[in-house]
């Protein structure tokens, strides 16, 4: 008996192409095969409406043969006679000239006979333009209603075919009809098709049963059947994932956390009294949300998102003070030493005489970074271990095993897109006993964070108001692909800003040579089905590097201005001295890498030039742009790029130039990079644990599945009444990736 768990060889037999399925497509079982779904469908009943064609474009069209002829030519390599079949195919747009090559006349004439006038078929290939004619050279094809044995590698003859022809994801040596034939056979020998989604849930949420979904996804007659089949598989995956997440949330609640109710609130009250300004309405509301969750007996896991300069750090500091008032400690994890040092200075300045000197329990604000010597670390680490220090600001150095806390009650992660799940968890694990509360902050959520928010596994607070003093930022894409001379105007604008008494940043993707820098990306180009395709290398000039750019500017367009460099390989003292000099107005133009991406606050900086801007992600571009316009002066950000107009890179740049709404940009980021590993470590990218779901497209389905999951667990926490669903949940929970859900 063949089941879904049977090895795929059970339906492939001794097929020569068996290894293509098992190795090329990585299909191990019959179930894997049946869940290898078409990526699109081509209507077979009418000629394909062909739009604007581009040379090199891959097309799949249904056409009708107008006529075929056999032509002889001389093979260039062997010098022998060779043959080609030239077939003219009518479509809903231009006529295509389809060419097939053959070594002997018999084969050529046989093929020409198959391609008789009036013969309909599906033609798949790469189109090119020659002599005012659109051509397809040796395409794959399926002829509808033709007779023949179908054994030729380049042609499949189909006696009966549905209204929609499925196009499957393939590997080298396989065609869609190869997959369709094997899937058809597998469907015919599977008697019992289990349905994971319980019938009452299917009925309530309008989901078809598994057998119907399997038929409609592989051999649909109408597009509405395809949609209903896809709805089944997306809902099923969402439901299982939501059940895993819901069970994990319940388990975390059972672990408990120490309530941090703020004690007598003396430290926070004294801080609020000293503030020289009023909190915004948003800051007050979010502060109340966080205070409520800190007082609960289970861990807070909240995302605080807000525009650059919206006051997230102030909200976080008030939360940290509440924890200190409760007798606990708080740690602020920053991605760079520059930002950690700035946070330490600003927090100490805001608190003033409220820290040190034994006030309010002897609380002190410590700094811990990787560049500090052993002697410099001894004091802060001792005060953290004893509980004397209530607040610590640090970089990855906080994650080291030697760093211990007396009572870590709150972990604040600044710019969460710069830290992985495991790094955040490593700090949370330092809490003695119950887990600490966690607050993560960002201006543009990463794809995985957006996904976790949609799935309901991360509570979100939003600051949309900007404090007084923030000026608008004008962002423009400088297209050097079509207008290479525009770079001269870029440097003229920088000089103009400096002559007004202002300062500017120039950001480069590299420090020197070809070394990849933090923040630099190379997102894959996508084919027409949204799949990544290999990119061509070596066809663009070297990327801008700090050391080269500063020399060129100093000797060229910015000669006479005060230039300096800043990058991650500089000694910490040198970096700090450079930033202090820039803040003091002693430097006109700072040429740097993305080390200035977060936390740098120079009010006199009004212009930023980002070279090779297409090498950065949406979050990086938005964060970088936020460094200008901070002092009430209008900001200017120029995104310099040679990216092609139709590329995903140019789409990113246009999106950033088109809006300063970080929340909208995060969705653009999600569309391009996918949601990452929702159940695991990956922050974004193509290695997603989601197979059928796409977070933005299927947000409503995911929300419905969460509602269904909560209802099922409320009625039957063990899912004993739904054994198939329980097994699917346990299978997902058993994966290595699922271990990271509670740490996300």
N, C-alpha and C positions, 0 to 999 in steps of 0.2 A: 504493500500500500504506500503510495506517495503522499507525503504531507508537506506542509510549509517548511518543516525542519529537515526534510530530506536533502542530501547533497545535490547540487545542481546537475551533477553527472547523471542523475536519475532521469532527467528529461533531455539531456544533450546527447546521451549515448556515446558512440564512437565518432562523433562529428569532428571533422578536421578543424573546425573553428571553436571547439570546446574551450581551449585554453584562452581564447580571446574573451570569452565570457568570464571565466574564473580569474584570470590574471589581469587582462586588460581592463575589464569593467569591475573587477573585484567583487563578483557575485558568488557567494559560497553556497547558498541554499536555494531551494525552489522559491521560498518566501522572498529572498533577496531579488530574484528574477522578476517575480510578479509585482514587486514594489519598485521596479526600475521603470519609472513612468516616462511617457513621452514628454518632451520639453515644449513641443508645439504641434499644431495640427494644420494640415493643408486641405482646404475644401477641394473635393475632386469633381464636383458637379459642374463647375463653371471655370472658365479660363481665369487665371490669376491676373488681377489688376496690378500691373507693374508700374511702380512710381518712378521717381528720379533715380536712375542707375548711376553708380560710380564705378570706374574701373577698379578691379580687384575685389569688388563686393561679392560675398557669397549669397546666392539666391536659391530659393526652392519655389518652382513655379509649375502650375498645371498648364499645359499647352496642347495644341492640336497640330499634328504634322501636316504641313502644306505639301511637301514633296521631298524626295531624297535622290541623290545621285552618287555614283561611285567614280572617283577620280584617281588616276595613277600618277605617281611621282617617284623621284629617285631618293632613296634613303641616303642621307648625307654621310653616315658612318660606314655603311657596308657598300654603298654604290649600287645596291640591287634595287629592283622595282619594289615599290610599296604602294599601299592603297589607303585612301581615306574616304569615309562616307560623309557627305555634306548634306545635312538635313535642315530645312527651314521650318521653324515652329512658330505658330501663331499664338499670341498671348493676349491678355486684356490691355496690353500696351504695345511696345515695339516688337517687331518680328525678331526672333533670335536665330542665329545661324549656329547650329550644333554640329560639331565635327568629331568623328571617331577615326582613329588610326588603326590599321591592320597590316600584317605582314603578307597576307595572301588574299587573292581575289575572292575565293570561295567564302571566306569569313565575312569579307566586306559586303558581298552580294547578299549573304544571309541576313546581315544586319540591316541593309537597305530594304530588304523585303519585309522585315519586321516593322520598319518605320515607313509604312505605306501612308499615302494621303488619307486624312481623316482620323488617323490613329491618335487617341488621346493618351496622355501619360504625364508623369511627374518627372521633372528634370532638376537635378541638384548639382550646382557647380559654381565656379568662380567666373564672373563675367568680365570681358575685356572689350575694348573698342578698337576696331581695325577697319579701315576703308569705309568709314561712315556706317559700319554695321556692328551691332552688338553680338558678341560671339561667346559660346560656351565650348571649351575644348574638352572632349572625353568626359562628359559629366556622368554621374550616377543617375539611373533612371528606373522608373517603374512604369510599364505599359499596362493600361487598364483594359481588361477584357480580351487580351491577346492570348494566342495559343503558343505553346512551346514548352520546352523542358525546364527553362529557367536556370540552366546550369552555368551560363556564362557569368564571369566575375563582374561584369559591368552592366548587366541587365537582369531585371527580375520580371517575369510575366505573371500577372495575377488575373485569374478567371473572375473572381468576385471580390470587390473591394467596397468598403463603406463610403458614406458621404464625406467622411473626414479621414485623411490618411495620417497616421501618427509618425512623427519624426522623433526618434529616440536619441538620448545621449550615446555617443559611440566611442569606439577605440579603433585604432588602425587595423584594417582587415575585416571590419564588420560594417554592414549597411543596415539601414532601418528595417528593411524587409527580413533580414536575418533574425533580428530581435523579435519582430512581429510574429514570425513563424514559430519560434521556440515558445514565446509567451502564449500563443494560441494553443499549442499542444499542452503546455503546463496547465492552462486553465481547464482543459478538457479532462485531465486526469486527477484533478483535485476535487474530491467529493465533499469534504467537510471544511468549510471556510469559517473559522472562528470570528466572532464579532466582539471586539474589545469594548466598544461603547455600549452600555446597557440600553435595552429597548426603551425604557421610560425616558432616558436622557435623550436618545435619538428623536423620540416623538416630540419632546418639549422644545428642542432646539432646531428641529427641521433638518435632521441629518439622515441620509439614506443608509440602508444596511450595507454591510461589507460586500456581499455578493453583487449587489447592484453597482456599488462603487467600483469594484474591480472590472466589471464588464464595461461600464461607461468610461472609465479612464483609458482603457486599451482599444475598445472598438465602439466609439460613440457614433451616433447618427446626427446629433445636433450639438452645438456648442453649449447649450444649457445643460446637457447631460455631463459634459466635461466639467462645468462649473460645480454641479452637484457632487460629482465624484471627488473633485479636489476639495470641496467643502468637507466631505467625510474624513479624508486623510488629514487635513489641517486641524479639524476639530479633535480628532483622535489624538494627534500628537500634542496639541495644546492641553487637552484634558490630562493626559498622563504626566506631562511636565508640571502642570499646575498641582496635581496631587503630590508629586515629589516635593515641590516647593512648600506646599501647605503642611505636609507632614514634618518637614524640616523646621518650619517656623514653630510648630507646636512643640517639637523636641527642644528647640532653643528656649522657648518660654519655660519649659519644665526645668531647664538648668537654672533659671532665675538670674537675677542681678541685684546688687545692692542698691536700694532706692537712694537717690541723691536729692533730698527735698530742700536743700539750701540752708538747713539749720536755722540760725537766727537771722541769716541774710545780711550780717553786718558789713562784710567786705564788699558785696555787690552793691548794697545801698550806698556805702561811702563812695564807691566808684561812680555810680550814677549821679550823685550829687556834684561830683567834680567835672562832669562832662560839660564842655563849653558850648554845647549845642543840644538841640532836641533830637531824640531818636525819630526816624521816619516811622510812619504808620506800619510799613512792612516790617521794619526791624522789631517793632514792639510785638506785632502779631506772631512773627517767627520765634521771637524770644519766649513768648508764652507757650507756643507749641513745644519747644524744646524743654522748657521747664516742666511741663506736664509729663513728658516722656522720661525725663531724668528721674522723676519721682516714682516711676513705676517699678515693679519688682521683676521686670524682664528687660533685656538689653534694648536700648534705642539703637536703631540702624537707619539714620536719616541722611538724605542728600540735601545740602543747602546750595542751591544754584542761584546765581545772580550775575548781572552784567559786571564787567570789569569796573571797579570803583564803586560798587553798589553798597559797600559796607559789610561784606560777609565776615571779615576779620573781627569787627566790633561785636557782631552777634556771637561769634565763636568765643571771644574773650569773656563775654558776660556768662556764657554757659560754663566756661572753665572756672570762673569765680564762684558760680553757684555750687560746683562740685567741691571746690576748696572750702567753702562755707559749710559743706556737709562733712568735712573731715577727710576728704579724698584728695587725689592728685589728678592733674590733667597734663597730657602730652600733645604738643602740636608738631606734626611731622611735615616738614617742608622739602621740596624736591631738590633745591640747590642751596649751597652755602650762602650765596648772595641773599636769597630770600629768607633763609633762616636768621641770618644776622640782622636783616632789616626788621623781621618780625620781633626779634628779641629787643631791638632798640625801640621800636614803636610801642610795644606792649609795656616795656619798662617806663617809657615816657608817659604813656597814658595813665599808668597806675601811680606814678610819682611816689609820694611818701607812703603809699599803701603797701609797699613791698619792703622787705628787709627790716632790720631794727627790731624784730620781735613783734611787730604789730600783727594783730589778728592771727595769732598762732604761729608767728615766725615765718610766714610764707615768703618765699623768694622765687624769682624768675630766673631759671638757669638756661644756659646755652650749651649744646653738645653737638659738635660737628667732627667729621672725620679728620680734618686737618689739625685739630687740637693735639698738643703733646700729651703724653701720659700724665705728666705733672699737672697740666691744665685741666685734665679730665677728673683728677682725683677728687677735688672738692665738690663739683657738681654731682658726680656719681654717689659720693658719700651722703650728700644731703637728700638725694632722691631715695636712696635705700633707707635712710632713717625717717623719712617723711617730713623733714624740715622744709624741703622745697615743695611748694604746691604746684608750680607750673614749670614745665621744661619745654623749650623750643629746640628742635634739632633736625638733622638730616638722617640719612640711612644709619648713622652712628647709633641712633636710638635703638636700632634693631639688634645690636650686638649682644651676645649672650651675657656679657659681664654687666650690662646695664640692668639694674633691678629697681623695683619700686616698692614702697611700703604699702601703698593702697591706690593702685591706678584705677580711677573711676571713669575717666573720659579720654578717648582718643580722638583727636581732631586731625584730619588729613587734608592738607591744603593742596589744591590742584591735583585732584585724585586721578586724572588721566596720566600722571607721571609715575604712578605706583601700581604695581600688580596686586592681584588678590592676595597672593602669598605674603607679600611684604607688609600689607596692612594687617594681615592676620598675625604675623610674627610679633608686632607690637601689642596687639590685643591679647596675645597669649601671656604677656608679662604680668597681667593682673592676677593677684592672688585669689584663689577661690573662684567666685562667680565672674563671668565675662564682663568687661567694661562696656559702657555705652560708647557708641561710635557716631561721629559726625564727619561727613566728607563734604568738601567744598569744591565748586568748580564754576567757571564762567560758561563753558561749553561742554556739556556732558559727552562722554565718549559713547560710541555705539552700544557697548555692552551695558552701560548705565541706563541708557534710554530703554533698552530691552528689559532690564530688570525692573525698571519703573513700570513699564507696560504690563509685565507679568505680575506686578504687585508685590515684589519681594524687596522693594526699597521705597520707603516713604520719602516724599519730596516736599521741601519748602522752597519758595521762590521769592527773591527780592527783585522787583521790577523797577522800583523807584531809584533814580540816580540822585546822590547828594548834590547840594548846591556846589557850583564851581566846576562841574564837568561840562566841557564844551563839545559841540558836534565834531565828528571826524569825517573828512571827505576821503573816500577811498577810490582809487582809479587803477585799472589794469593798463600797464604800459606794454603794448604788443610789439616786441622787437622782431617777430617773425615777418610781419609785413612792413614795419617801419623801424628798421635798425637805427636810424638817425635820431629817434626820439630819446635815446639815452642821454644825448647832449642836453636836452631840455630838462631831464631829470636832475642833472647836476647843477644846472642853472637855478632850479627851484630851491635846491638845498642851499646854495650860496645866498639866494635872496632871503631865506629864512634867517640865516646867520647874520646877514647885514642888518636885519631888523632887531638884532639882539637876542635871537632865539638859538636853540640848539637842535641837533638832528641825530638820528640813528641810521646806520647802514647795516643791514643784516645779511649775512652770507650763510649758505648751507654748509660750508666747509671751513676748516681752519687753514689747512694747507693740502695741496695735492688731491688725491682721490680717496682720502679717508672719510668714511661715512660718519656723520655727526648725529648726536642725539636730536630727535625731532625731525630729521630728514626722512622722507618716505619715498617709496616708488610704487604707488598703487597700480595694480594691474589694469591694463586696458581690457575692455569687455567686448565680447562678440554680441551678435544680435539677440542672443538668448540670455545675456547677462552673465556669461561665464568668462573667467579670466583667460586671456590668450597670451602666448609668449610675446615679449617686447623685444624690439631690435635694439642692440647696443651699438655704441661707437658712432652714432649718426648725429651727435650734438657736440658742441664745443665743451671744453672743460668747465665744470661748475665753478662759480665764484668762490674764492677762498680768501679769508680775512687778510692773511699776510700779503697776498698778491694785490688785493683790492686797495688796501691802505697805501701801498707804495705807488700804485697807479694814480690814485686820487691826489696824493701828496705832491706828485710830480706833474700832474695834469690839471683837470678841471677844478680841483679844490685847493690848488697851490696857494699857500699863504694863510690858510685856515689852520686852526689848532686841531690836529687829528690824534686819536689814540685807539688802541685795540683792546678788546676784552673777549676772552674765550676760556673754555673749561680747563685748558692745560696750563694756564697761568697759576702761579703760586697763590694761595688764598690771600695772603697779605697784599700781593700786587693787585689782585682783582678788587679787593676792598678799597685800596688806595685809589684805583682808577675810578671806581664808582663814586667815591667821595669827591674826587676832583671834578668829575662830570656834574655832580649835583651842585657843586660850588660854582659852576660856570667857568671853570678853568680849561675846559675842553669844548670845542665847537661841535665836532662830529665824532661820534663813537662808532667805530666799525667793529661789529661783534657777530658772534653766533647766537643761537637761541638762548644763551645763558641769561639774556635780559628778558626772556619771555614772561616771567612772572615776578611780581614783587618790586620791580624797579620803579621808583616814583620820583621823577624829576619834572617839576611843574613847568620849567622853562623849555622843555623839549616839545617842539611843535610839528616836526617832520620825521617821517620814517620811510626809508627806501629798502624794500625787500628784494634782493637779487635772486634770480632763479626761484621765484616764489612758488612755482608749480611743484617744487620739491618738498613743500611743507603741507601738512594736513590742515583741515579747516580749523581745528582747535588751536593749533600753533599760530596760524595767521591771525585769528581773532584775538588771541592773547597778546601777540606782538603788537598789533595795532593799538591795543589798550594802553600802551606805554606813552602815547602822545595825547595831547588835549586834556591833560590832567590839572592844569593850572588856570582854567578859565579862558585859555587861548584856543582858537580853532585849530584842529589838528589836520594833518595831511599824511596819507599813507599811499605810497606808490608801489604797486605789485608788478615788478618787472619780470617778464616771462617771454619765452619763445615757444610756448606750448601751442599745438595745433588747435584751431578754433573748435573742432568737434570732439576733442579729447576730454576724458573725465577730469584731467588736471585743469583745463580751461573752465570747465563747469564749476569746479571748486572756487577758482579765482573770481569768476563772475558772481557766484553766490556771496562771497565775502564782500565784494565791492557793492553788491546790491542791498545789503542789510547789515545793521549793527546789532540785530537781535540774535544773541547767542543761542537761544532756544531753537529758533528756526534753523540756524546753521548746524546745530547738533543733529537735526533730522536729515539735512543734506549729507552730513558725515555718515549717518547710518545707512542711507540709501547707497552710498558708494562703497562702504567698507563692510557691510553686513553687520550683524549684531554680535559677532564674536561667540564665544563659548558660554552660553547662558548658564550652563550648569558647571562651569569649570574655570580655567585660568585665563584663557585667551580674551584680551580686552576688546579685540575687534578683528575682522579679517575673514578669510574664506573658510577657516576651519571652525565652522559653526556646528554646535550640537543639534541645531534645528535642521531637519531634512526638508520638510514640506512647508514650514511656516516662514513668513517674512514679517518682522515685527510691525512695520508701518502698514503694509498691505493688509495684514490680518489682525489688526489691533482689536477690532470688535469681536472676532472669533476668540481671541485670547481672553478677553474680558468675560465673554459668555462661559468659556471653559473654566475660568476661575470660580464663577458663581456656581457652576455645576459641581466642581471639585469640593467646594466648601459644603455644599448640600450633602454630597455623598459621605463625606467624613463626619459630618454632624450626625447623620443617621446611622452610620456604620463605620467607626474609626478604623477597624481592621479590614474593611472591604470584603468581609467574609461572604456576603451575598453576591458578590461579583468577582468570582475567582479569576476569570480571564483578565479583567482589568487589574486586579491585585497583582497578578503575575507580571503584567507589563510594567507596573510601577516598581515592583521589586527588581526587575531586570535593569531598569534605568537607575535605580538607587545603587545597584551593585557595581555600576561602572566606576572606574577610578575618578572620572570627572565629577561625579555626584558628590564626592567627598568634600568638594570645595564650596558647595552651596552655602553652608552655614558660615563660611568665611568671606562671603562676597559683600 
